[in-house]
Amino acid sequence: MPTGRSEAILERLHRLHPKLIDLSLGRMQRALDALGNPERHLPPVIHVAGTNGKGSTCAFLRAIAEAAGQRVHVFTSPHLVRFHERIRLAGDLVSEAMLAEAFEEAERVNAGLPITVFEITTAAAFWLFSRVPADLLVLEVGLGGLYDATNVVDRPAATAITSISMDHMEFLGDRIAGIAREKAGIIKPGVPCASARQPPDAAAVIADVAGAEAAPLLVRGVGWTAEATATGFRYADAQGALDLPPPSLLGPHQIENAGIAIAALRAWNPPWLTPGAIARGVAAAEWPARLQRLRGRLAASLPAGSELWLDGGHNAGGGAALAAQLALWRAAPDAPPLHLIVGMKGSKVVEDFLRPLLPHATTLWAVAEPGQHQATPVERIVEASGGVARIGPRVADALAQLGGAPGRVLICGSLYLAGEVLKMDAGLD
């Protein structure tokens, strides 16, 4: 049942178009025209696409700018617990009253015409961003890039493309080059683009698109570097080197995500960007369900001395990134047993996600929560694991079966599962 005006409006908006995802810009542009073209009245924009690491990169961008005293709008998706998480206005999550007002205005001007819920809520977000003063808008692509509803900003300050791997093949195709071309669709004429180190086929496509648009391209290993040090990491580009603290977000892959954020900001080069702000932001960024340590109700159910972690990684690239952190955990002296609890969305390739994780797991559990969107059946996860996984079938059941010895537990495989777990840990289920 809806618990507020915004949720009631969202229920109505879901009925305006038969498809949840229908990549196109026509409906979006029509809605923006009806709203008075708020996309033309935004603060400077950094537009972020990619397969893995988009949210973390957005978190670093926001944290660095805020460390410099800037007011930052942020648009991300999906949300984990409440829709309001998708929209930050000048640093604060959108209020229920403002969100409902924006939804009502977007619904009114759309006049019942077909439009996806992501398109109309993105249009509503732009309407809000145009009405509240800020110094920067960090804008995350929903899916793909070229035809994503966010790709209506003609000239962002910079663009960023995080690590690309196979995901959403039903919408973007089953070849890495084709997926990269969709992601590279956010590149704009003359606008600098910061990129992760990409697979060769993806790198070639991004370079081709950037060349065609005369957009300066800064790729890790060429335009910029970021390497771990004993005290954090060293970032370097044509403007010089910075010795920085460890990223606040856990995992070796977060050095790259932080580096992409820094490269994009330095390519734009606003007057407020300083080495001190970069260092403070890198050390302060927050992003839920990215190797997040849980300390609530679920964590309290584990034996004393245990750790409970949560990650929303859900594809081959996400599995590889998680495996790098699991290897570090496993290599530590007196490392505790590692228990993986995995629940995934039905459209994902389960084998590709599990393959790099299996060598590190003491036990593996397959789960599916009742509120988890399009959850993969637990039997499918067991099959993909080669019969290694045991059936939970729910997170609480799996935790209860781990035994009395302290251990390290990682729940992963889906952002939708992560949202359900956060509710349970906070006692909101």
Secondary structure by P-SEA (a helix, b strand, c coil): ccccaaaaaaaaaaacccccccccaaaaaaaaaaaccccccccbbbbbbcccaaaaaaaaaaaaaaaabbbbbbbbcccccccccccccccccccaaaaaaaaaaaaaaaccccccaaaaaaaaaaaaaaaccccccccccccccccccccccccccbbbbccccccccccccccaaaaaaaaaccccccbbbbbccccaaaaaaaaaaaaaaccccccccccbbbbbcccbbbbbccccccccccccccccaaaaaaaaaaaaaaaaccccccaaaaaaaaabbbbccccccccccccccccccbbbbbbccccaaaaaaaaaaaaaaaacccccbbbbbbbbccccccccccccccccccbbbbbccccccccccaaaaaaaacccccccccaaaaaaacccbbbbbbbbccaaaaaaaaaaaaccc
